[in-house]
Amino acid sequence: MKPRMRDVAEKCGVSETTVSHAINGTKQVSAKTRAKIEQAMLELQFFRDSHARRLARGHSDFLGLIISDIENPFFPSVIKAFENGAVANGYEILLCTTNYDPERIEQSFRKMIENKCPGVAVMTSQTNSRMATMLAENGIAAVFLDSNGHDKLKSNIRLNYARGATETVHYLHNLGHRHFALVAGPQNRPSHLAYKKAVLTALADFELKPHLIVANNDIVSGELAVQKLMTEKKLPTAVLCSSDLTAISVVRTLTACGLRVPADVSVVGVDDIPFAELNQPPLTTVRVPRQNLGSLALETLRTMLEQNSEKGIEAVLDTELVIRGSTALAKQD
């Protein structure tokens, strides 16, 4: 026979109501009594009823995390940092992936509402104001990535691509590069748009304009971009890519075409995923601090929830250039 709450109460010499308050957090219970109850639960192998707990408190112990693609190596570090922070503070996480599918994005938001998550980190940029409003109307605190500012129950983390892009362009310019190509990712993703804008601005400071190629797939796009560049009369000496996956594909395709990286062409990525350092040659890249992103998303939610504040927060994470072996002095004509 499974142990009941009554059994826990009798073992501790307290009322069932006290046990319920300790389990559900619905009323203050002394640390000493709470410790006795938790020890009794352990000895009796009594397990909390999460559904009943959710009903008693009006919300769950889950913090939601919505990401784009579980196979994208950008996200594991974000997930790990977010989960570690959540568990350390008594939460669990409810993870949803969207696969860049508008229908699945909306389903993910609905799942967070249906499971009464008190807070959600939306680490995908393919959302809209209606979805943010939907969370706010249900009293759910949310932190978005590269969204349009902060609002009621809505915080935003903005990645400062300008710093990393400016460092990259200045570094390559000092190496003698004057002929650039920019392989920009899908233009319906704010992160790719932000990086493209930052690169164009940095190049404009030197009165330079890159050969712009807009791609729709991180891996395939590198191959297609090189194929387009090979048809040009003058090959760029430096190729800037809006993701490491694209940059790795560019390096591989350039090599297959008989060109040397970085002796003939320098290549730079964005993100600093684990594969970047393992690439041959190791990839110069604009590092996005993914662990910091996951931790900041968690701490932003905690601040909103624990201060019981509906006021959103605007936070900024800097990017930075990491120099490795895929960049060198520009090849002289």
Contacts in CASP RR format, 6 or more apart in sequence:
PFRMAT RR
TARGET T0000
AUTHOR 0000-0000-0000
METHOD contacts of the structure
MODEL  1
MKPRMRDVAEKCGVSETTVSHAINGTKQVSAKTRAKIEQAMLELQFFRDS
HARRLARGHSDFLGLIISDIENPFFPSVIKAFENGAVANGYEILLCTTNY
DPERIEQSFRKMIENKCPGVAVMTSQTNSRMATMLAENGIAAVFLDSNGH
DKLKSNIRLNYARGATETVHYLHNLGHRHFALVAGPQNRPSHLAYKKAVL
TALADFELKPHLIVANNDIVSGELAVQKLMTEKKLPTAVLCSSDLTAISV
VRTLTACGLRVPADVSVVGVDDIPFAELNQPPLTTVRVPRQNLGSLALET
LRTMLEQNSEKGIEAVLDTELVIRGSTALAKQD
3 44 0 8 1.000
3 45 0 8 1.000
3 46 0 8 1.000
4 46 0 8 1.000
5 16 0 8 1.000
5 19 0 8 1.000
5 20 0 8 1.000
5 23 0 8 1.000
5 46 0 8 1.000
6 16 0 8 1.000
7 44 0 8 1.000
7 46 0 8 1.000
8 19 0 8 1.000
8 37 0 8 1.000
8 40 0 8 1.000
8 41 0 8 1.000
8 44 0 8 1.000
8 46 0 8 1.000
9 15 0 8 1.000
9 16 0 8 1.000
9 18 0 8 1.000
9 19 0 8 1.000
11 40 0 8 1.000
11 43 0 8 1.000
11 44 0 8 1.000
12 19 0 8 1.000
12 33 0 8 1.000
12 36 0 8 1.000
12 37 0 8 1.000
12 40 0 8 1.000
14 33 0 8 1.000
14 36 0 8 1.000
14 37 0 8 1.000
18 29 0 8 1.000
18 33 0 8 1.000
18 37 0 8 1.000
19 37 0 8 1.000
20 26 0 8 1.000
20 56 0 8 1.000
21 27 0 8 1.000
21 28 0 8 1.000
21 29 0 8 1.000
22 29 0 8 1.000
22 33 0 8 1.000
22 34 0 8 1.000
22 37 0 8 1.000
22 38 0 8 1.000
23 37 0 8 1.000
23 48 0 8 1.000
23 53 0 8 1.000
24 52 0 8 1.000
24 53 0 8 1.000
24 56 0 8 1.000
24 57 0 8 1.000
25 56 0 8 1.000
25 57 0 8 1.000
26 56 0 8 1.000
26 57 0 8 1.000
29 37 0 8 1.000
40 46 0 8 1.000
41 47 0 8 1.000
41 48 0 8 1.000
50 60 0 8 1.000
50 61 0 8 1.000
53 60 0 8 1.000
53 61 0 8 1.000
54 60 0 8 1.000
54 116 0 8 1.000
58 116 0 8 1.000
59 116 0 8 1.000
59 117 0 8 1.000
59 118 0 8 1.000
60 115 0 8 1.000
60 116 0 8 1.000
60 117 0 8 1.000
60 118 0 8 1.000
61 90 0 8 1.000
61 91 0 8 1.000
61 92 0 8 1.000
62 91 0 8 1.000
62 92 0 8 1.000
62 93 0 8 1.000
62 94 0 8 1.000
62 115 0 8 1.000
62 117 0 8 1.000
63 82 0 8 1.000
63 86 0 8 1.000
63 91 0 8 1.000
63 92 0 8 1.000
63 93 0 8 1.000
63 94 0 8 1.000
63 117 0 8 1.000
63 118 0 8 1.000
63 119 0 8 1.000
63 120 0 8 1.000
63 121 0 8 1.000
63 298 0 8 1.000
63 301 0 8 1.000
64 93 0 8 1.000
64 94 0 8 1.000
64 95 0 8 1.000
64 96 0 8 1.000
64 112 0 8 1.000
64 117 0 8 1.000
64 119 0 8 1.000
64 120 0 8 1.000
64 121 0 8 1.000
65 79 0 8 1.000
65 82 0 8 1.000
65 83 0 8 1.000
65 93 0 8 1.000
65 94 0 8 1.000
65 95 0 8 1.000
65 96 0 8 1.000
65 120 0 8 1.000
65 121 0 8 1.000
65 123 0 8 1.000
65 297 0 8 1.000
66 95 0 8 1.000
66 96 0 8 1.000
66 97 0 8 1.000
66 98 0 8 1.000
66 105 0 8 1.000
66 108 0 8 1.000
66 109 0 8 1.000
66 112 0 8 1.000
66 120 0 8 1.000
66 121 0 8 1.000
66 122 0 8 1.000
66 123 0 8 1.000
66 124 0 8 1.000
67 75 0 8 1.000
67 78 0 8 1.000
67 79 0 8 1.000
67 95 0 8 1.000
67 96 0 8 1.000
67 97 0 8 1.000
67 98 0 8 1.000
67 123 0 8 1.000
67 124 0 8 1.000
68 75 0 8 1.000
68 97 0 8 1.000
68 98 0 8 1.000
68 99 0 8 1.000
68 100 0 8 1.000
68 123 0 8 1.000
68 124 0 8 1.000
68 126 0 8 1.000
69 75 0 8 1.000
69 97 0 8 1.000
69 98 0 8 1.000
69 99 0 8 1.000
69 100 0 8 1.000
70 97 0 8 1.000
72 218 0 8 1.000
72 245 0 8 1.000
73 244 0 8 1.000
73 245 0 8 1.000
73 273 0 8 1.000
73 274 0 8 1.000
73 275 0 8 1.000
74 243 0 8 1.000
74 271 0 8 1.000
74 273 0 8 1.000
74 288 0 8 1.000
74 290 0 8 1.000
75 123 0 8 1.000
75 290 0 8 1.000
77 290 0 8 1.000
77 291 0 8 1.000
77 294 0 8 1.000
78 123 0 8 1.000
78 290 0 8 1.000
78 291 0 8 1.000
78 293 0 8 1.000
78 294 0 8 1.000
78 297 0 8 1.000
79 93 0 8 1.000
79 95 0 8 1.000
79 294 0 8 1.000
80 291 0 8 1.000
81 290 0 8 1.000
81 291 0 8 1.000
81 292 0 8 1.000
81 293 0 8 1.000
81 294 0 8 1.000
81 295 0 8 1.000
81 298 0 8 1.000
82 93 0 8 1.000
82 121 0 8 1.000
82 294 0 8 1.000
82 295 0 8 1.000
82 297 0 8 1.000
82 298 0 8 1.000
83 93 0 8 1.000
85 91 0 8 1.000
85 295 0 8 1.000
85 298 0 8 1.000
86 92 0 8 1.000
86 93 0 8 1.000
86 298 0 8 1.000
89 298 0 8 1.000
89 302 0 8 1.000
94 111 0 8 1.000
94 112 0 8 1.000
94 115 0 8 1.000
94 117 0 8 1.000
96 104 0 8 1.000
96 107 0 8 1.000
96 108 0 8 1.000
96 111 0 8 1.000
96 112 0 8 1.000
97 104 0 8 1.000
97 108 0 8 1.000
98 104 0 8 1.000
98 105 0 8 1.000
98 108 0 8 1.000
98 124 0 8 1.000
98 126 0 8 1.000
100 124 0 8 1.000
100 126 0 8 1.000
102 126 0 8 1.000
105 124 0 8 1.000
105 126 0 8 1.000
105 127 0 8 1.000
105 131 0 8 1.000
106 131 0 8 1.000
109 120 0 8 1.000
109 131 0 8 1.000
109 134 0 8 1.000
109 135 0 8 1.000
112 119 0 8 1.000
112 120 0 8 1.000
112 135 0 8 1.000
112 140 0 8 1.000
113 134 0 8 1.000
113 135 0 8 1.000
113 138 0 8 1.000
113 140 0 8 1.000
117 140 0 8 1.000
118 140 0 8 1.000
118 141 0 8 1.000
118 305 0 8 1.000
119 140 0 8 1.000
119 141 0 8 1.000
119 142 0 8 1.000
119 301 0 8 1.000
119 304 0 8 1.000
119 305 0 8 1.000
120 135 0 8 1.000
120 140 0 8 1.000
120 141 0 8 1.000
120 142 0 8 1.000
120 143 0 8 1.000
120 301 0 8 1.000
121 142 0 8 1.000
121 143 0 8 1.000
121 294 0 8 1.000
121 297 0 8 1.000
121 298 0 8 1.000
121 300 0 8 1.000
121 301 0 8 1.000
122 142 0 8 1.000
122 143 0 8 1.000
122 144 0 8 1.000
122 145 0 8 1.000
122 147 0 8 1.000
123 145 0 8 1.000
123 293 0 8 1.000
123 294 0 8 1.000
123 297 0 8 1.000
124 145 0 8 1.000
125 145 0 8 1.000
125 146 0 8 1.000
125 147 0 8 1.000
125 189 0 8 1.000
125 190 0 8 1.000
125 191 0 8 1.000
126 188 0 8 1.000
126 189 0 8 1.000
127 144 0 8 1.000
127 147 0 8 1.000
129 148 0 8 1.000
132 142 0 8 1.000
132 144 0 8 1.000
132 147 0 8 1.000
132 151 0 8 1.000
132 154 0 8 1.000
135 142 0 8 1.000
135 153 0 8 1.000
135 154 0 8 1.000
136 142 0 8 1.000
136 151 0 8 1.000
136 152 0 8 1.000
136 153 0 8 1.000
136 154 0 8 1.000
139 153 0 8 1.000
140 153 0 8 1.000
141 153 0 8 1.000
141 155 0 8 1.000
141 301 0 8 1.000
141 304 0 8 1.000
141 305 0 8 1.000
142 153 0 8 1.000
142 154 0 8 1.000
142 155 0 8 1.000
143 154 0 8 1.000
143 155 0 8 1.000
143 156 0 8 1.000
143 157 0 8 1.000
143 297 0 8 1.000
143 300 0 8 1.000
143 301 0 8 1.000
143 304 0 8 1.000
143 313 0 8 1.000
144 154 0 8 1.000
144 155 0 8 1.000
144 156 0 8 1.000
144 157 0 8 1.000
145 156 0 8 1.000
145 157 0 8 1.000
145 159 0 8 1.000
145 191 0 8 1.000
145 293 0 8 1.000
145 297 0 8 1.000
146 156 0 8 1.000
146 157 0 8 1.000
146 158 0 8 1.000
146 159 0 8 1.000
146 190 0 8 1.000
146 191 0 8 1.000
146 194 0 8 1.000
147 154 0 8 1.000
147 156 0 8 1.000
147 190 0 8 1.000
148 156 0 8 1.000
149 156 0 8 1.000
149 158 0 8 1.000
149 314 0 8 1.000
150 156 0 8 1.000
150 311 0 8 1.000
150 312 0 8 1.000
150 313 0 8 1.000
150 314 0 8 1.000
151 312 0 8 1.000
152 310 0 8 1.000
152 311 0 8 1.000
152 312 0 8 1.000
153 304 0 8 1.000
153 310 0 8 1.000
153 312 0 8 1.000
154 312 0 8 1.000
155 300 0 8 1.000
155 301 0 8 1.000
155 304 0 8 1.000
155 312 0 8 1.000
155 313 0 8 1.000
155 314 0 8 1.000
155 315 0 8 1.000
156 313 0 8 1.000
156 314 0 8 1.000
156 315 0 8 1.000
157 293 0 8 1.000
157 296 0 8 1.000
157 297 0 8 1.000
157 300 0 8 1.000
157 315 0 8 1.000
157 316 0 8 1.000
157 317 0 8 1.000
158 314 0 8 1.000
158 315 0 8 1.000
158 316 0 8 1.000
158 317 0 8 1.000
159 191 0 8 1.000
159 194 0 8 1.000
159 288 0 8 1.000
159 293 0 8 1.000
159 316 0 8 1.000
159 317 0 8 1.000
159 319 0 8 1.000
160 316 0 8 1.000
160 317 0 8 1.000
160 318 0 8 1.000
160 319 0 8 1.000
161 191 0 8 1.000
161 194 0 8 1.000
161 195 0 8 1.000
161 197 0 8 1.000
161 198 0 8 1.000
161 270 0 8 1.000
161 286 0 8 1.000
161 319 0 8 1.000
162 198 0 8 1.000
162 201 0 8 1.000
162 202 0 8 1.000
163 318 0 8 1.000
163 319 0 8 1.000
163 320 0 8 1.000
164 198 0 8 1.000
164 286 0 8 1.000
164 318 0 8 1.000
164 319 0 8 1.000
164 320 0 8 1.000
164 321 0 8 1.000
165 195 0 8 1.000
165 198 0 8 1.000
165 199 0 8 1.000
165 201 0 8 1.000
165 202 0 8 1.000
165 286 0 8 1.000
165 319 0 8 1.000
166 198 0 8 1.000
166 201 0 8 1.000
166 202 0 8 1.000
167 286 0 8 1.000
167 320 0 8 1.000
167 321 0 8 1.000
168 199 0 8 1.000
168 202 0 8 1.000
168 240 0 8 1.000
168 268 0 8 1.000
168 286 0 8 1.000
168 321 0 8 1.000
169 180 0 8 1.000
169 199 0 8 1.000
169 202 0 8 1.000
169 203 0 8 1.000
169 205 0 8 1.000
169 206 0 8 1.000
170 202 0 8 1.000
171 321 0 8 1.000
171 323 0 8 1.000
171 327 0 8 1.000
172 180 0 8 1.000
172 238 0 8 1.000
172 266 0 8 1.000
172 268 0 8 1.000
172 327 0 8 1.000
172 330 0 8 1.000
173 206 0 8 1.000
175 266 0 8 1.000
175 327 0 8 1.000
175 328 0 8 1.000
175 329 0 8 1.000
175 330 0 8 1.000
176 237 0 8 1.000
176 329 0 8 1.000
176 330 0 8 1.000
177 237 0 8 1.000
177 238 0 8 1.000
177 266 0 8 1.000
177 330 0 8 1.000
178 208 0 8 1.000
178 237 0 8 1.000
178 330 0 8 1.000
179 234 0 8 1.000
179 235 0 8 1.000
179 236 0 8 1.000
179 237 0 8 1.000
179 238 0 8 1.000
179 330 0 8 1.000
180 203 0 8 1.000
180 208 0 8 1.000
180 210 0 8 1.000
180 211 0 8 1.000
180 236 0 8 1.000
180 237 0 8 1.000
180 238 0 8 1.000
180 239 0 8 1.000
180 240 0 8 1.000
181 210 0 8 1.000
181 211 0 8 1.000
181 212 0 8 1.000
181 213 0 8 1.000
181 225 0 8 1.000
181 229 0 8 1.000
181 236 0 8 1.000
181 238 0 8 1.000
181 239 0 8 1.000
181 240 0 8 1.000
182 196 0 8 1.000
182 199 0 8 1.000
182 200 0 8 1.000
182 210 0 8 1.000
182 211 0 8 1.000
182 212 0 8 1.000
182 213 0 8 1.000
182 239 0 8 1.000
182 240 0 8 1.000
182 241 0 8 1.000
182 242 0 8 1.000
183 213 0 8 1.000
183 215 0 8 1.000
183 221 0 8 1.000
183 222 0 8 1.000
183 225 0 8 1.000
183 239 0 8 1.000
183 240 0 8 1.000
183 241 0 8 1.000
183 242 0 8 1.000
183 246 0 8 1.000
183 247 0 8 1.000
183 250 0 8 1.000
184 192 0 8 1.000
184 195 0 8 1.000
184 196 0 8 1.000
184 212 0 8 1.000
184 213 0 8 1.000
184 214 0 8 1.000
184 215 0 8 1.000
184 242 0 8 1.000
185 192 0 8 1.000
185 196 0 8 1.000
185 214 0 8 1.000
185 215 0 8 1.000
185 216 0 8 1.000
185 218 0 8 1.000
185 221 0 8 1.000
185 242 0 8 1.000
185 243 0 8 1.000
185 246 0 8 1.000
186 192 0 8 1.000
186 214 0 8 1.000
186 215 0 8 1.000
186 216 0 8 1.000
187 193 0 8 1.000
187 196 0 8 1.000
187 214 0 8 1.000
191 242 0 8 1.000
192 242 0 8 1.000
192 243 0 8 1.000
195 242 0 8 1.000
195 270 0 8 1.000
195 286 0 8 1.000
196 212 0 8 1.000
196 242 0 8 1.000
199 210 0 8 1.000
199 240 0 8 1.000
200 209 0 8 1.000
200 210 0 8 1.000
203 209 0 8 1.000
203 210 0 8 1.000
210 236 0 8 1.000
210 240 0 8 1.000
211 229 0 8 1.000
211 232 0 8 1.000
211 236 0 8 1.000
213 221 0 8 1.000
213 224 0 8 1.000
213 225 0 8 1.000
213 228 0 8 1.000
213 229 0 8 1.000
215 221 0 8 1.000
215 222 0 8 1.000
215 224 0 8 1.000
215 225 0 8 1.000
215 242 0 8 1.000
215 246 0 8 1.000
218 243 0 8 1.000
218 245 0 8 1.000
218 246 0 8 1.000
218 249 0 8 1.000
219 245 0 8 1.000
219 246 0 8 1.000
219 249 0 8 1.000
220 249 0 8 1.000
221 246 0 8 1.000
221 249 0 8 1.000
222 241 0 8 1.000
222 246 0 8 1.000
222 247 0 8 1.000
222 249 0 8 1.000
222 250 0 8 1.000
222 253 0 8 1.000
223 249 0 8 1.000
223 252 0 8 1.000
223 253 0 8 1.000
225 239 0 8 1.000
225 241 0 8 1.000
225 246 0 8 1.000
225 250 0 8 1.000
225 253 0 8 1.000
226 250 0 8 1.000
226 253 0 8 1.000
226 254 0 8 1.000
226 257 0 8 1.000
227 253 0 8 1.000
229 235 0 8 1.000
229 236 0 8 1.000
229 239 0 8 1.000
230 257 0 8 1.000
235 259 0 8 1.000
235 264 0 8 1.000
235 265 0 8 1.000
236 265 0 8 1.000
237 264 0 8 1.000
237 265 0 8 1.000
237 266 0 8 1.000
237 330 0 8 1.000
237 331 0 8 1.000
238 265 0 8 1.000
238 266 0 8 1.000
238 267 0 8 1.000
238 268 0 8 1.000
238 327 0 8 1.000
238 330 0 8 1.000
239 247 0 8 1.000
239 250 0 8 1.000
239 265 0 8 1.000
239 266 0 8 1.000
239 267 0 8 1.000
239 268 0 8 1.000
240 268 0 8 1.000
240 269 0 8 1.000
241 247 0 8 1.000
241 250 0 8 1.000
241 267 0 8 1.000
241 268 0 8 1.000
241 269 0 8 1.000
241 270 0 8 1.000
242 269 0 8 1.000
242 270 0 8 1.000
243 269 0 8 1.000
243 270 0 8 1.000
243 271 0 8 1.000
244 269 0 8 1.000
244 270 0 8 1.000
244 271 0 8 1.000
244 272 0 8 1.000
244 273 0 8 1.000
244 275 0 8 1.000
244 276 0 8 1.000
244 283 0 8 1.000
244 285 0 8 1.000
245 273 0 8 1.000
246 269 0 8 1.000
247 267 0 8 1.000
247 268 0 8 1.000
247 269 0 8 1.000
247 270 0 8 1.000
247 276 0 8 1.000
247 283 0 8 1.000
247 285 0 8 1.000
247 326 0 8 1.000
248 275 0 8 1.000
248 276 0 8 1.000
248 279 0 8 1.000
248 283 0 8 1.000
250 267 0 8 1.000
251 261 0 8 1.000
251 267 0 8 1.000
251 279 0 8 1.000
251 281 0 8 1.000
251 283 0 8 1.000
251 326 0 8 1.000
254 261 0 8 1.000
254 264 0 8 1.000
254 265 0 8 1.000
254 267 0 8 1.000
255 261 0 8 1.000
259 265 0 8 1.000
261 267 0 8 1.000
261 281 0 8 1.000
261 326 0 8 1.000
262 281 0 8 1.000
262 325 0 8 1.000
262 326 0 8 1.000
262 327 0 8 1.000
262 328 0 8 1.000
263 328 0 8 1.000
263 331 0 8 1.000
264 331 0 8 1.000
265 331 0 8 1.000
266 284 0 8 1.000
266 326 0 8 1.000
266 327 0 8 1.000
266 328 0 8 1.000
266 330 0 8 1.000
267 283 0 8 1.000
267 284 0 8 1.000
267 326 0 8 1.000
267 327 0 8 1.000
268 283 0 8 1.000
268 284 0 8 1.000
268 285 0 8 1.000
268 286 0 8 1.000
268 326 0 8 1.000
268 327 0 8 1.000
269 276 0 8 1.000
269 283 0 8 1.000
269 284 0 8 1.000
269 285 0 8 1.000
269 286 0 8 1.000
270 285 0 8 1.000
270 286 0 8 1.000
270 288 0 8 1.000
270 319 0 8 1.000
271 285 0 8 1.000
271 286 0 8 1.000
271 287 0 8 1.000
271 288 0 8 1.000
271 290 0 8 1.000
272 285 0 8 1.000
272 286 0 8 1.000
272 287 0 8 1.000
272 288 0 8 1.000
272 290 0 8 1.000
272 322 0 8 1.000
276 282 0 8 1.000
276 283 0 8 1.000
276 285 0 8 1.000
276 322 0 8 1.000
276 324 0 8 1.000
277 283 0 8 1.000
277 324 0 8 1.000
279 326 0 8 1.000
281 324 0 8 1.000
281 325 0 8 1.000
281 326 0 8 1.000
282 324 0 8 1.000
282 325 0 8 1.000
282 326 0 8 1.000
283 324 0 8 1.000
283 325 0 8 1.000
283 326 0 8 1.000
284 321 0 8 1.000
284 322 0 8 1.000
284 323 0 8 1.000
284 324 0 8 1.000
284 325 0 8 1.000
284 326 0 8 1.000
284 327 0 8 1.000
285 321 0 8 1.000
285 322 0 8 1.000
285 324 0 8 1.000
286 319 0 8 1.000
286 320 0 8 1.000
286 321 0 8 1.000
286 322 0 8 1.000
287 319 0 8 1.000
287 320 0 8 1.000
287 321 0 8 1.000
287 322 0 8 1.000
288 317 0 8 1.000
288 319 0 8 1.000
289 317 0 8 1.000
289 318 0 8 1.000
289 319 0 8 1.000
292 317 0 8 1.000
293 317 0 8 1.000
296 315 0 8 1.000
296 317 0 8 1.000
300 313 0 8 1.000
300 315 0 8 1.000
303 309 0 8 1.000
303 313 0 8 1.000
304 310 0 8 1.000
304 311 0 8 1.000
304 312 0 8 1.000
304 313 0 8 1.000
END
